[in-house]
Amino acid sequence: MTLDSSPSPHDTPQWHEETELDRFFELSLDMLCIANADSYFIRLSPAFTRTLGWSQEELMSRPFLDFVHPDDRAGTLLEVERQIGRGEPVLEFQNRYQHKNGSWRFLSWKSSPHPDGRMYGIARDVTDREQAQQALRRSHEELEHRVQERTAELQQRNRDLETLLYVSSHDLREPLRSISNFSQLLRDRYGERLEPKGLDYLDRVVRAAQRMDQLMEDLLTLSRAQRMEMPYEEVRGDDVVKAAMTQLDETIRRTGARIQVATDFPSFRVNKTWITQALYNLIANALKFHRAGEVPEIEIAPYRIIEDTTPLVGLVVRDRGIGVEPDQAQRIFQLFQRAVGREMSGTGAGLAIVQQIAHRHGGRAWVQPREGGGSEFVLLFGSQSIIEEKPAP
């Protein structure tokens, strides 16, 4: 008996390679495929059937573009042309394939061309991830829409409140002035007939009416600062200081205040009227809150700071007054709020006006302790207020 010593076809290297490739296709959780230049699948892993519901025969009987979502076909064809025409691999691409039940599955692709015209691809079903991302985007869009609606509603309410504030303040001033004027007239004409207590009551009425009139004026100023346009112009810093001090000339003389004004003010691009108003309020505040029995000592100077590599400029008013406790530093810039220990005459609106004007100029206002005692009130402008200083010739 003669034994056939020729090798079995199952023992050849080619057979082993094909068997390993078959196992790789069969066992892979990813969707493996080979397609030809005519856009037909010529080999598919079972994962395609598990993911899309079509049999391998159904998927290979039609061009694969037939299964691609109409909106994704142009992009898919472009990627095919890149591989076949230019031999470039596809490292990341996503499109939608139709499931046999009519739904669409999102597939993420990696593919590489072969010189013989074939394309070797790997796809993963990323539908769950894509749907989660879409749900997150929708939630974000809905939230953003709600925020925009709420913001618009709050802005409208603020506008309505500002309008009411403006109208109310304007309409209330006339009767207040009548109360003040007639009370003063009553005192002048009939004061000699009144007892001292009656004169005191009458003086209280006049002072209360005058204080209320000043409050209405401050509210009108705050309303205008919030509502009105603020055209900017180039303004010399020392001109703003002179304008503010001129308005306070009588108070400065009465208090005997010693005011030191710097000489190195730069020019700013600001609204001169409103910046003068803000500086007026800061100087008036320093004149008011000096130490009992002492003459107010005030310094007015430019303020320079660098924030996030951006140089910013502004004004600072330094005093030697009673100071502000750190826990009160933000409160005093709120409307009708005063720091504990600073309950003097006034409306409580002055620093709120300063803060509003600072915000309208893209900046902010704050107070900080002054070395040696007192406070430093800073009025900082936004970057749009900076004017490049030209070097001296």
Stockholm file with secondary structure:
# STOCKHOLM 1.0

chainA/1-393         MTLDSSPSPHDTPQWHEETELDRFFELSLDMLCIANADSYFIRLSPAFTRTLGWSQEELMSRPFLDFVHPDDRAGTLLEVERQIGRGEPVLEFQNRYQHKNGSWRFLSWKSSPHPDGRMYGIARDVTDREQAQQALRRSHEELEHRVQERTAELQQRNRDLETLLYVSSHDLREPLRSISNFSQLLRDRYGERLEPKGLDYLDRVVRAAQRMDQLMEDLLTLSRAQRMEMPYEEVRGDDVVKAAMTQLDETIRRTGARIQVATDFPSFRVNKTWITQALYNLIANALKFHRAGEVPEIEIAPYRIIEDTTPLVGLVVRDRGIGVEPDQAQRIFQLFQRAVGREMSGTGAGLAIVQQIAHRHGGRAWVQPREGGGSEFVLLFGSQSIIEEKPAP
#=GR chainA/1-393 SS CCCCCSCCGGGSHHHHHHHHHHHHHHHCSSEEEEECTTSCEEEECHHHHHHHCCCHHHHHSSCGGGGBCGGGHHHHHHHHHHHHHHCCCEEEEEEEEECTTSCEEEEEEEEEECTTSCEEEEEEECHHHHHHHHHHHHHHHHHHHHHHHHHHHHHHHHHHHHHHHHHHHHHHHHHHHHHHHHHHHHHHHHGGGSCHHHHHHHHHHHHHHHHHHHHHHHHHHHHHHHHSCCCCEEEEHHHHHHHHHHHTHHHHHHHTCEEEECSCCCEEEECHHHHHHHHHHHHHHHHHSCCTTSCCEEEEEEEEEEETTEEEEEEEEEECSSCCCGGGTTGGGSTTCCCTTCCCSSCSCHHHHHHHHHHHTTCEEEEEECTTSSEEEEEECCGGGBCCCCCCC
#=GC SS_cons         CCCCCSCCGGGSHHHHHHHHHHHHHHHCSSEEEEECTTSCEEEECHHHHHHHCCCHHHHHSSCGGGGBCGGGHHHHHHHHHHHHHHCCCEEEEEEEEECTTSCEEEEEEEEEECTTSCEEEEEEECHHHHHHHHHHHHHHHHHHHHHHHHHHHHHHHHHHHHHHHHHHHHHHHHHHHHHHHHHHHHHHHHGGGSCHHHHHHHHHHHHHHHHHHHHHHHHHHHHHHHHSCCCCEEEEHHHHHHHHHHHTHHHHHHHTCEEEECSCCCEEEECHHHHHHHHHHHHHHHHHSCCTTSCCEEEEEEEEEEETTEEEEEEEEEECSSCCCGGGTTGGGSTTCCCTTCCCSSCSCHHHHHHHHHHHTTCEEEEEECTTSSEEEEEECCGGGBCCCCCCC
//
